[in-house]
Amino acid sequence: MVTMSLVSAGGHRFSTRPCLRSTVRRRGGRVRAALVEARPAATPPIRVITLAKTGDRADDLQAEARAMARAANSSFYTPELLALKYGSQPIKVLRRTLKILISLGSFGLKLLLDQRTGVFDQNRRKRAVELRRIFTELGPTFVKVGQGLSTRPDICPSEYLEELSALQDSLPTFPDAVAFSCIEKELGLPLDAIFSSISPSPIAAASLGQVYKAQLKHSGQVVAVKVQRPGIEEIIGLDFYLVRGLGVLANKYVDIITTDVVALIDEFACRVYQELNYVQEGQNARRFRMLYADRDDILVPDIYWNYTSAKVLTMEWVDGVKLSEQDAIERQGLKVLDLVNAGIQCSLRQLLEYGYFHADPHPGNLLATPEGKLAFIDFGMMSETPEEARSAIIGHVVHMVNRDYEAMARDYYALNFLSPDVDVSPIIPALQNFFDDALNYTVSELNFKTLVDGLGAVFYQYPFNVPAYYALILRSLTVLEGLALYADPNFKVLAASYPYFAKRLLTDPNPYLRDALVELLFKDGKFRWSRLENLLVEGSKDRDFSAEDALQPILKLLLAPDGEELRHLVVKESVRVTEAVVLGGILDTYNSVPNYMRIIFNGNVTGLTMVNDTEIRSMIELRNQVFRIWSLLRSSEDFDPTLLQPILQVLQQPEGRSLGGRVIGGITQRLAARLLKQVLRTPVTVPSSTS
């Protein structure tokens, strides 16, 4: 008997059991799944890397078009239609409202009694089981709430985490006959014409559907087939009608909430309704695959359009283990934190490069494959970061690190948190009060949740309107941090993210980020070499960092027509660096000669360099920093001395020749001034004694 650990494309790990094969037959108009003997899997499923492996590109497009036609009548979220529908059904609305209030109210009452009677801790496991059961009984909307809570060990005790995590793969199923009939109706073919085998019962049950393992008849490809729950639209529609009504009341009567609650609910509801259209989910998966599956450590399953419709999704099968199952992952010789870091880096690319991100990365949707890859699956809930907000987010992190609270406050305009007519000056002290304390920690000590909570306190005090996309970003990042905390309670998302931010600052030609880099490196007319060194140290930790890419944007910025102010600062700093390097060379030579030769200079190095001891120490430190930075650039894997050729080419341009001439002139003036000061130094006279 062969056992395998299987994970569905719906994002759920199955209990380890024999891999069963079944064939599907129709008898008397009824669908049946006939179980046959177990067989070992001779070879692992073939992973489809390119579209060419699933057929010609034209055929693939035609298959997708046919799938879209099958989903033409799928539902979409419209608050007005929900209000029209359920506004005329007060009894149904009242019945659902009472069910929710009674279920959650009785649970809250039990918690209160446990606390009053001193058995709160003893009954924790019992109450966790009850809460999981309540969420399951209340349906998909509350199941999603429970799935979100199951990823937050900093919010829920361990007993609740364990029980609520079962909501990701232990939900009630619906009859197989209903599922098989749905497949046939949606695809317009009998089951035995589509699949050579299909599991007789669901391998896993998700909040919106359940998953079967099957083998395509025409190609033999092993696939996951997700079938939507019957009547799901009715359940979700009523819940969102009720929740939206509460949002309207909150906007109207709860003054402490400055965010448009209804807009957030509408955004979330829109995403959930998109999950009900499996063709849309398939398109999401295909787009996500094209953007992010170029990494060796990321896997995104492909979609089979000929066998996909609004209520049936057929996708590539993925073997793997949920990211929250640390022991199972480590038994395969893998490290959870490596996988979490891969997820964080991929999420940063999603949020800040292309802006298209997975908005529901709970453990059931993130799998560790035996090859050590992180598989993203279940693409029903996706969102996008507006282009202007991507750079603003990076700039906001820079301003935070730089403690530039005035610039941080202005960032909220670009992030659409504040309307242009709002005065940010009162917000600056609030930001300063919070971040002056928070930034006393190192980047590695900062907790993402701490920053979110602190900013939330600021948001409540002022007229902020948090955009819906930002709420989904916070959800995505907090879920990732929650997953990491399973493996390491001291893990910090910000520390793992900082190399990416540093790399983007050093290499991205975006004007907003160029300005942010200049703000970070220059302060009060002085260049902060320590900041540049720190950025290079952190940026070089990112595997996509390129020394050449770090030089090009800076050169372009330096020689831009509007870069005169920056050129003035660079000339000034170049003079300092050149002087420090020359001085360092003189000192090295002086220290290398025999002691008897130093008599020429009376053993006094200040007489040789025309610089006092304090200035000498400062210049030597500057020279050493510059040399360390140069070493960091040279240590880049792609370093090639020829990458300096663009600098020589730039210096041959009119602006470059002018810049070089100004640097040489500045150095000459500096040395001449020091020499003149040395020559004209007033000799010290000793007064003669009188008798």
Secondary structure, 3 states (H helix, E strand, C coil): CCEECCECCCCCECCCEECCEEEEEEECCEEEEEEECCCCCCCCCCCCCCHHHHCCHHHHHHHHHHHHHHCCCCCCCCHHHHHHHHCCCHHHHHHHHHHHHHHHHHHHHHHHHHHHHCCCCCCHHHHHHHHHHHHHHHCHHHHHHHHHHCCCCCCCCHHHHHHHHHHHCCCCCCCHHHHHHHHHHHHCCCHHHHEEEECCCCCEECCCEEEEEEEECCCCCEEEEEEECCCHHHHHHHHHHHHHHHHHHHHHHCCCCCCCHHHHHHHHHHHHHHHCCHHHHHHHHHHHHHHHCCCCCEECCCECHHHCCCCEEEEECECCEECCCHHHHHHCCCCHHHHHHHHHHHHHHHHHHHCEEECCCCHHHEEECCCCCEEECCCCCEEECCHHHHHHHHHHHHHHHCCCHHHHHHHHHHCCCCCCCCCCCCHHHHHHHHHHHHCCCCCCCCCHHHHHHHHHHHHHHCCCCCCHHHHHHHHHHHHHHHHHHHHCCCCCHHHHHHHHHHHHHHHCCCHHHHHHHHHHHEECCEECHHHHHHHHHHHCCCCCCCHHHHHHHHHHHHCCCCCHHHHHHHHHHHHHHHHHHHHHHHHHHHHHCCHHHHHHHCCCHHHHHCCCHHHHHHHHHHHHHHHHHHHHHHCCCCCCHHHHHHHHHHHCCHHHHHHHHHHHHHHHHHHHHHHHHHHCCCCCCCCCCCC
